[in-house]
Amino acid sequence: MRFQVPQFIDVETKLIGPLTLKQFLWLASGGAILFFLSLIMNRILFFIVAIPVGGFFAALAFIRVNEAPLMYYVLYAIMFALNPKQYIFKKEEEKELQEIIISDGEN
């Protein structure tokens, strides 16, 4: 019995012209934010804010780091910044290290 093996499973389907659905949604959401910012800001301030905001959403749509979308790394950075960090001190390791130093000093 022969089975067809799926190929190109890591390539997303282009749905809207040359863009995937995720890329289109990132660009559309960035465009919507820029539209609302243009309504509430004056022109000079809008252009100062629009360049980084537009660049950020374009980067989210197109940039991949180690074959993973940039959004994953943005979420990792946010979670790292917001989650509490817990540092655990293990006294046993220090005791073993002192024993090694003492035994090396006797030789």
Backbone as a ProteinNet text record, in pm:
[ID]
protein_1_A
[PRIMARY]
MRFQVPQFIDVETKLIGPLTLKQFLWLASGGAILFFLSLIMNRILFFIVAIPVGGFFAALAFIRVNEAPLMYYVLYAIMFALNPKQYIFKKEEEKELQEIIISDGEN
[TERTIARY]
83.9	0	89.1	59.7	139.4	62.9	137.9	80.6	153.4	82.6	145.6	199.6	324.3	387.6	373.8	320.4	307.2	444.6	452.8	576.9	552.3	659.4	655.8	557	562.1	467.8	506.6	630.2	670.9	644.4	589.1	558.7	411.1	382	243.1	181.4	52.5	-18.8	-37.8	-11.4	-33.1	-181.9	-248.8	-393.1	-431.2	-359.4	-396.3	-280	-281.8	-172.8	-45.1	64.2	190	205	99.2	105.8	29.8	81.5	5.5	-99.4	-188.7	-294.3	-235.4	-136.1	-73.9	-6.1	65.8	132.7	30.9	-76.2	-179.6	-241.7	-269.1	-331.1	-237.2	-106.4	-11.5	-7.1	0	5.8	-125.6	-238.3	-367.5	-384.5	-341	-353.1	-260.1	-140.2	-50.4	-108	-169.8	-233.7	-350.9	-428.9	-541.8	-493.5	-387	-331.5	-279.1	-211	-160.8	-274.8	-383.4	-498.4	-556.3	-575.2	-630.3	-533.4	-404.8	-306.7	-309.2	-333.8	-339	-459.6	-565	-683.1	-663	-578.8	-567.8	-439.6	-344.9	-217.8	-204.8	-122.1	-91.7	8.4	30.3	107	251.9	320	462.5	480.3	401.2	409.7	369.1	269.5	226.2	339.4	410.2	517.9	633.6	656.9	761.6	722.8	594.9	548.1	522	481	440.5	556.6	675.7	788.9	823.2	840.8	869.2	752	629.6	513.4	497.8	507.5	498	611.6	731.6	846	829.9	775	753.6	655.2	542.1	442.8	492.2	570.6	628.7	729	806.2	900.6	826.2	716.3	637.8	582.1	550.9	492.6	596.9	718.9	811.9	938.2	985.4	1114	1096.7	1187.1	1192.3	1332	1339	1466	1476.5	1579.7	1597.5	1472.2	1417.9	1299	1174.6	1174.3	1056.9	1015.6	886.2	841.7	895.7	916.4	967	872.2	744.6	646.1	678.9	730.6	768.4	873.7	972.4	1079.6	1030.4	935.8	876.8	800.7	724.4	652	746.9	856.2	955.2	1014.9	1044.9	1103.5	1005.1	878.2	776.9	759.1	752.3	734.7	856.6	975.8	1095.1	1094	1050	1049	941.1	828.4	717.3	715.8	763.8	759.3	865.5	832	932.9	1044.9	1163.1	1278.8	1311	1342.7	1374.5	1513.5	1602	1738.3	1754.1	1799.6	1809.9	1956.7	1990.1	2126.1	2132.2	2222.9	2237	2363.6	2347.4	2460.5	2544.7	2486.3	2561	2673.7	2646.9	2749.7	2867.8	2839.4	2946.4	3032.7	2968.6	3041.5	3134.4	3084.2	3167.3	3284.9	3261.6	3367.9	3475.4	3436	3533	3614.5	3551.5	3624.3	3727.3	3691.8	3786.6	3904.5	3877.5	3986.1	4077	4020.2	4100.4	4184	4124.7	4200.3	4310.3	4291.7	4396.5	4509.6	4478	4580.3	4670.7	4622.9	4702.6	4804.7	4786.1	4878.4	5002.4
-117.2	0	124.5	219.5	341.4	458.3	538.9	657.1	779.7	888	1013.1	1081.1	1122.1	1191.1	1341.4	1413.5	1558.5	1624.1	1720.6	1793.9	1940.8	2010	2154.3	2187.5	2112.1	2136	2257.8	2307.3	2425	2554.7	2548.3	2666.5	2698.9	2822.3	2862.5	2896.9	2876.4	2902.3	3052	3098.4	3239.8	3258.2	3336.7	3353.4	3486.4	3591.5	3724.4	3779.4	3755.7	3797.8	3725.2	3798.7	3734	3715.6	3743.3	3739.5	3620.1	3568.3	3468.5	3540.5	3464.5	3525.6	3599.5	3540.2	3604.7	3734.9	3733.8	3855.7	3964.6	3927.6	4025.2	4082.6	3996.4	4045.2	4137.1	4105.6	4194.7	4330.2	4329.9	4456.5	4533.7	4463.4	4530.5	4590.4	4518.7	4574.1	4693.7	4686.5	4802	4920.1	4894.3	5002	5062.6	4979.6	5031	5119.1	5075.6	5156.5	5289.2	5284.8	5408.7	5499.7	5442	5522.9	5596.7	5525.4	5590.4	5691.6	5663.1	5761.4	5887	5870.7	5988.8	6076.5	6016.8	6094.7	6176.9	6129.3	6197.8	6279.4	6267.1	6340	6442.1	6543.8	6635.3	6568.5	6627.5	6560.3	6531.9	6626	6606.4	6497.1	6502.4	6399.7	6263	6261.5	6135.5	6070	6146.8	6087.4	6040.3	6107.9	6063.6	5929.7	5913.2	5790.3	5680.6	5717.6	5619.8	5534.7	5591.3	5514.1	5396.5	5415.3	5297.9	5199.9	5250.7	5162.3	5080.1	5144.5	5072.7	4973.4	5011.9	4921	4800.8	4823	4712.3	4610.8	4658.6	4566.3	4500	4570.6	4507.5	4399.9	4426	4325.3	4203.6	4225	4111.9	4029	4093.6	4022.3	3944.1	3998.5	3939.3	3877.6	3921.8	3875	3742.7	3649.8	3519.4	3504.4	3458.9	3436.5	3286.7	3223.1	3077.9	3002.1	3041.8	2979.6	2989.6	3082.3	3106.1	3252.2	3280.3	3419.2	3508	3633.7	3729.8	3744.8	3719.9	3733.6	3643.7	3523.9	3434.9	3499.9	3563.1	3625.4	3749.1	3820.6	3934.8	3885.3	3777.1	3720.9	3667.5	3601.6	3553.1	3669.7	3779.3	3895.5	3956.5	3965.6	4020.6	3930.7	3799	3706.2	3709.2	3721.6	3729.5	3856.4	3966.9	4093.7	4096.6	4031.6	4041.2	3932.2	3814	3704.5	3723.2	3686.6	3697.9	3597	3639.7	3551.4	3495.1	3369.1	3305.4	3245.3	3293	3243.4	3152.9	3031.3	2932.8	2910.5	2926.7	2903.3	2764.5	2683.6	2546.8	2538.4	2525.7	2525.3	2399.1	2287.4	2162.8	2175.4	2244.1	2260.1	2339.8	2440.6	2521.4	2437	2349.8	2265	2169.4	2109.6	2020.4	2096	2219.5	2299.7	2329.5	2358.6	2384	2258.7	2142.6	2017.7	1992.7	2023.7	2006.4	2101	2224.7	2322.8	2280.4	2233.2	2188.3	2067.3	1970	1849.7	1883.2	1981.2	2021.5	2093.8	2164.6	2236.8	2145.4	2026.2	1933.1	1858	1847.9	1772.6	1844.5
0	0	0	-84.4	-94.2	-32.5	40.7	103.3	51.2	38.8	0	124.2	117.4	228.2	205.3	302.4	284.6	269.7	181.6	160.6	190.5	222.6	249.9	361.4	470.8	580.1	663.2	647.5	724.2	649.4	528.7	449.4	465.7	508.1	525.1	390	377.7	253.9	235.2	115.4	81.8	52.3	135.2	119.6	56.1	91.7	45.3	-35.1	-165	-251.7	-213.3	-193.8	-155.8	-4.5	71.8	217.7	273.8	384.4	457.9	541.4	600.3	680.9	801.1	867.4	983.5	944.3	832.5	787.6	757.2	689.6	658	784.3	883.2	1007	1084.2	1087.1	1154.1	1084.8	952.5	879.8	891.1	890.1	903.5	1042.7	1145	1280.7	1298.4	1243.3	1248	1173.3	1058.2	982.3	1057.4	1126	1204.2	1319.1	1386.6	1495.7	1441.9	1328	1268.7	1224.4	1175.5	1136	1256.1	1366.8	1485.6	1545.3	1536.3	1583.9	1498.1	1367.9	1280.6	1312.4	1367.2	1402.2	1528.5	1621.6	1749.6	1764.8	1669.9	1681.2	1568.9	1594.8	1485.3	1390.4	1273.8	1168.3	1207.1	1263.9	1293.2	1398.8	1504.6	1608.7	1553	1463.9	1404.5	1325.1	1244.2	1164.1	1251.4	1363.1	1455.5	1519.3	1552	1615.3	1511.3	1390.4	1289.5	1240.3	1230.8	1178.7	1269.6	1402	1485.4	1495.7	1502.8	1514	1385.8	1271.4	1144.4	1126.6	1165.9	1158	1248.7	1367.8	1461.3	1404.7	1351.2	1297.1	1169.1	1087.6	968.7	1010	1115.9	1165.5	1218.6	1289.7	1339.4	1224	1113.6	1000.5	922	906.5	810.5	869.6	983.8	1035.3	1108.6	1078.4	1146.3	1203.8	1328.9	1396.9	1424.5	1371.8	1386.5	1343.6	1230.5	1171.6	1260.3	1355	1439.5	1422	1425.4	1409.2	1521.6	1488.6	1585.8	1704.5	1684.1	1791.5	1909.6	1884.2	1993.8	2081.8	2020.6	2097.6	2172.7	2114	2183.7	2306.6	2291.5	2406.1	2511.9	2469.9	2566.4	2644.7	2577.7	2644.8	2744.5	2705.9	2796.7	2917.8	2894.6	3006.4	3099.4	3042.7	3126	3210.1	3152.1	3224.7	3333.3	3310.2	3404.8	3511.1	3479.4	3576.2	3683.5	3807.1	3913.3	3891.7	3929.4	3918	4055.4	4059.8	4186.2	4173.6	4257.2	4258.9	4379.7	4356.8	4463.4	4495.6	4621.2	4667.5	4726.9	4675.7	4725.3	4808.1	4937.2	5028.9	5013.8	4970.8	4957.9	4857	4746.3	4644.1	4698.2	4778.7	4835.1	4929.4	5006.9	5100.6	5024.5	4914.7	4833.8	4773.7	4729.5	4671.7	4776	4899.1	5005.4	5035.7	5033.5	5056.9	4947.8	4823.8	4712.9	4729.3	4767.8	4785.3	4899.9	5008.6	5123.5	5085.5	5013.6	4977.2	4876.1	4789.4	4695.6	4769.2	4874.1	4949.4	5029.9	5064.6	5145.1	5060.9	4929.4	4843.3	4818.6
[MASK]
+++++++++++++++++++++++++++++++++++++++++++++++++++++++++++++++++++++++++++++++++++++++++++++++++++++++++++

